[in-house]
């Protein structure tokens, strides 16, 4: 095991780790990294989407782990998974993750994101081996007046659209369980709030980088609906390292590390959509974009995160600047698009290698031995 991940390896090697949403984009990357750490990984999720090109299939995430296909809205199925596998660490990522879909399916969004979270937490509190639970929500969980100030962990929860409101509500559910059952126990419960995550293998609709890659791969101009919208963009390995490090510290000191945590890019100012598209075009090496404003349901124009607490108390900070984050993401997509001997599992592990090396060069806390 490389020195850069020895701290994480000590936390997870040989441990049973349950990841809900392991067939999704972020859950897939998290499961892949946990396998590298020699954890016994149990996944609970709906069957994967996007076929062979989706991250779960392309990176062979299911190889070397146990997959349980189920719905977090099914309380009995969630409880069976906990009783059978008895995890010591839980990462809850299963969700309806799309803002625009939440306008089309509001009830389903609330059922999955709010009631599903309650089902997972209720099963976790009844499972004696559990030592840490990390609930992954979103930067959109905050009541966002769009005043230009980065959101802090002490800011109120909220959300104008159904997706954002469901994430704010999931945070309230987690806080209730933390105060009612996890406070003073041997298990810690934390919520992780990350920004707009980019990386290879995400093929969701109405997401910026997948939309860019679909257009570029087909030789079409990239059509951008809100070029001025500002978001805290970050590579998926930034959030993955954050979740892993939070889970490790949470198990070691639950009282100290329970609560809410922001994980954002190095700059709290965020970047506009236009800049990310320009970086993507540069990384792809060809193509063009059409910038405009398309009417539709409300989406916040500005959303940024203050990550000072994570830097100060966890010793976690971003390793990649925006250009590196976009370049690494596009490198994955372009390799898959060009085909040939592309092996998503090997390619993804090489990207983790590079990220670990960068963290090691920066002396980041989670990368130290």
WOQUI-V163497 format. One record per residue. N is the residue number from 0. PSI is psi in whole degrees, 0 to 359 (none if undefined). Layout:
N|PSI / N|PSI
This chain:
0|131 / 1|146 / 2|329 / 3|336 / 4|13 / 5|325 / 6|318 / 7|322 / 8|320 / 9|328 / 10|327 / 11|343 / 12|126 / 13|357 / 14|151 / 15|120 / 16|124 / 17|125 / 18|113 / 19|144 / 20|29 / 21|344 / 22|354 / 23|183 / 24|297 / 25|321 / 26|327 / 27|314 / 28|319 / 29|316 / 30|320 / 31|315 / 32|320 / 33|323 / 34|322 / 35|331 / 36|7 / 37|31 / 38|158 / 39|102 / 40|127 / 41|125 / 42|139 / 43|118 / 44|165 / 45|159 / 46|153 / 47|151 / 48|174 / 49|10 / 50|214 / 51|336 / 52|344 / 53|158 / 54|320 / 55|314 / 56|314 / 57|325 / 58|11 / 59|45 / 60|323 / 61|345 / 62|129 / 63|15 / 64|172 / 65|124 / 66|125 / 67|117 / 68|118 / 69|177 / 70|130 / 71|346 / 72|347 / 73|97 / 74|318 / 75|321 / 76|320 / 77|315 / 78|322 / 79|319 / 80|318 / 81|316 / 82|322 / 83|318 / 84|341 / 85|66 / 86|156 / 87|335 / 88|140 / 89|131 / 90|116 / 91|104 / 92|350 / 93|128 / 94|163 / 95|109 / 96|7 / 97|129 / 98|308 / 99|325 / 100|328 / 101|334 / 102|328 / 103|329 / 104|63 / 105|317 / 106|316 / 107|322 / 108|313 / 109|321 / 110|316 / 111|310 / 112|331 / 113|299 / 114|323 / 115|320 / 116|318 / 117|321 / 118|316 / 119|316 / 120|325 / 121|321 / 122|323 / 123|320 / 124|337 / 125|0 / 126|106 / 127|323 / 128|345 / 129|129 / 130|338 / 131|141 / 132|121 / 133|115 / 134|118 / 135|116 / 136|245 / 137|157 / 138|341 / 139|4 / 140|343 / 141|150 / 142|114 / 143|100 / 144|0 / 145|49 / 146|6 / 147|354 / 148|131 / 149|140 / 150|138 / 151|162 / 152|335 / 153|354 / 154|153 / 155|152 / 156|158 / 157|220 / 158|122 / 159|316 / 160|162 / 161|320 / 162|308 / 163|317 / 164|323 / 165|326 / 166|322 / 167|320 / 168|321 / 169|323 / 170|319 / 171|321 / 172|313 / 173|318 / 174|321 / 175|314 / 176|323 / 177|313 / 178|326 / 179|324 / 180|331 / 181|338 / 182|125 / 183|1 / 184|179 / 185|356 / 186|142 / 187|151 / 188|119 / 189|155 / 190|134 / 191|124 / 192|110 / 193|169 / 194|205 / 195|113 / 196|132 / 197|153 / 198|165 / 199|143 / 200|355 / 201|116 / 202|24 / 203|150 / 204|154 / 205|33 / 206|142 / 207|303 / 208|316 / 209|321 / 210|319 / 211|312 / 212|321 / 213|317 / 214|313 / 215|320 / 216|332 / 217|0 / 218|22 / 219|156 / 220|146 / 221|123 / 222|120 / 223|122 / 224|333 / 225|72 / 226|337 / 227|354 / 228|136 / 229|132 / 230|158 / 231|83 / 232|141 / 233|153 / 234|151 / 235|330 / 236|338 / 237|309 / 238|323 / 239|314 / 240|323 / 241|314 / 242|316 / 243|316 / 244|319 / 245|315 / 246|321 / 247|313 / 248|325 / 249|317 / 250|325 / 251|326 / 252|76 / 253|320 / 254|324 / 255|323 / 256|1 / 257|154 / 258|195 / 259|145 / 260|131 / 261|135 / 262|105 / 263|180 / 264|173 / 265|321 / 266|131 / 267|358 / 268|336 / 269|176 / 270|148 / 271|156 / 272|318 / 273|316 / 274|320 / 275|319 / 276|317 / 277|319 / 278|322 / 279|317 / 280|318 / 281|317 / 282|324 / 283|327 / 284|355 / 285|170 / 286|173 / 287|170 / 288|150 / 289|118 / 290|137 / 291|194 / 292|116 / 293|129 / 294|151 / 295|188 / 296|157 / 297|133 / 298|139 / 299|138 / 300|328 / 301|130 / 302|118 / 303|162 / 304|142 / 305|114 / 306|21 / 307|322 / 308|316 / 309|321 / 310|317 / 311|311 / 312|333 / 313|342 / 314|24 / 315|136 / 316|164 / 317|145 / 318|330 / 319|141 / 320|171 / 321|320 / 322|319 / 323|319 / 324|313 / 325|318 / 326|317 / 327|319 / 328|311 / 329|325 / 330|320 / 331|309 / 332|318 / 333|321 / 334|319 / 335|319 / 336|320 / 337|346 / 338|237 / 339|231 / 340|29 / 341|125 / 342|106 / 343|326 / 344|313 / 345|314 / 346|317 / 347|320 / 348|326 / 349|324 / 350|323 / 351|319 / 352|313 / 353|321 / 354|318 / 355|318 / 356|320 / 357|317 / 358|320 / 359|319 / 360|332 / 361|353 / 362|33 / 363|147 / 364|316 / 365|342 / 366|358 / 367|153 / 368|none
